[in-house]
Amino acid sequence: LGTQHIDMAFRRTAAVDPKAQLVLNDFGFENPTGQCRAKRTAFLRLVKELKDRGTPLHAIGLQGHLPGEKEIDREGLSRFVSELHGMGLAILVTELDVIDDKLPPDPAIRDEIVASRAQAFLQAIGDVVRPEVVLTWGISDKFTWVPIWFSRKDGLPNRPLPLDANYQPKPLM
């Protein structure tokens, strides 16, 4: 389909369902790394090109698969969200969880770090605009994708979500 595949998909979807909210969704914008900064720059360029071509695009989905061991680049993420929102796009938080494989083994300490990463992520976005939705990528640690790709070396269960494996609330909730 070439480089126009995103444009084609959004135009076709709008033609089939003119009432559909068209969302461009991606991850990896939140950390103070060169890779995240470069991704924000490339994504903004892509969105501007889509908007310049008149591509129907209503919102941006920011997937929040947050690496627990990394700080959130609050200023960089807020500027990024501000630029997107300034283009008339709604902001959605999708797939929120915190990858805890490199965090300390103590569940209480780990749960506090997980909650603080999610809070910093949401605050950086909320400083600019209230997201239309915040969706976690699962609700209970009992059913999470995280250990498939990020199992802990110490053998302890991952704790990336708002409820533990027994459906009890954790600080992330």
N, C-alpha and C positions, 0 to 999 in steps of 0.2 A: 504493500500500500504506500510505501514511501514515507516521506517526512510529514505528510499531511494527514496521517491516520487519525490523530486526535481530533483535528478539525472535522474530518469526515464523520467520525463516530458521533460527535456532538450534534452536528447538523442533521444527521439521519435520525438520531433519537428525538430531536426537537420536531422533526417532521412527523414522526410516528405518534409522539405524545407531547403536544405543545405545552402541557401543564407540568411536565416533569421538571424537577429541580436538577439541573445539570451541574455535577460536582467533579472537579479534578482533585484526586486524592493521592497523597504521597507521604512519605516519612523521612526522617533523618535531617530535620532542620534546626534542632534545638540545642545542640552542644557547641561549646566554644572551641571548635576544631576547624582547621582549614578545610576539611572535607565538607563540613556542614555549611560553612560560609560560602564555599564554591557552589554547593547544591542550591542554597538560597538564591544566589545570583543567577544561576542557570534557570531555575524555576521561574523567577520573576521575568526573565527574558522570554521564556516560553509563554507565560500568561499574557505578557504585553503583546507578543506576536499574535496570539489567538484573538485577543480583544481588538487589535488593529485590523484583523481580517474580518471582524464582525462575527466571529464564532460565538454561538450561543453558549454562554458559561455564566452560571449564577452564583457558584460558591466554590470555596476551596476547603477540602477535607485535610486536616493535619493529623496524620496518624501519630499516636503517641506511644510508640514502643520505645520507652525511655531507658537508656542504659543507666542502671542504678549507680554505677561507680563514677559517672560523669556529672559535673555541675550543668545546670541549664544556663545557656547564654541568654539571660533575660533581656538585656538591651538589644542584642542582635535579633532575637526572636520577635520582640515587640516592634522593632523597625520593619521587619519582614511582614508581619501581620498588618502593620499600618499601611505599607505600600499596597498590599493585596486589597485591603478594605477600601483604600483610596481609589481603587479601580472599580468600585461599586460591587465588590464581591462579598457575599456573606462568608462567615468563617464557621466551620464545624470542627469539633475535636472528635476524631474517630479512632477506634481501636486502642484506647488508652490502657496501658499496663506498664509495669516497671520491671525490667529484666534484672533479676537480683542474683545472678550466678556468681558475681564477683564481690558481693557484699558480705559482711561478717556473718558467722553462723548463728549468733544469738537471735532468735526470732523477734524479740522486742526491739532490739537495735535495728535489725533489718527492716522491720515494719515501719519504724519511724523514718528511716532513710527513704524508703519507697514512698511514703506519704509526702515527705518534704520535696522529693523530685517532682511528683505529680502536682503538688501545690505551686511550686516555682514555675512549672510549665503552664499551668492554667492561669496563674497570676500574670505572667508575661503576656499572654494573649488577652486576658481580661483587662489589663491596663489600657488596651487599645479599644477593644470592642467585646461585648458579651457574646460568646459563641452561641449560635442557634441551638446547638446540641452538644452534649458531652456523652460519648458512648465508650464504655469499657469493652475490651476484647475478651469477653467472658465476665462472669460475676464472682465465681468461686475458684479458689486455688485447686479444688478437686478436679475441675475440668479446664485445664489451660494448655495451650500450645507450647508454652515456654520451655518445659523440660525436653521437648523433642529436639530443640536446637541449642538450648542454653542450660543443660543440666548442671547442677552444682558438683564440683569435684569432691566435696566432702560427703556426698550422698544424701544430704538433707533435701527435703522437698522445697521446690520453688514456692515463693509467696508473692506473686506479682499483682494480685487482684484485690478488690475491696473486701471480699469475704474469704475466710480461711476454708480449709477442706471440709469443715463441719458446719459451714454456712454462718459462722460467727463474724460479726463486723471487726475489721482491723482499722488502724488509724487512717488508711487510704479512704475508707468509707466517709 
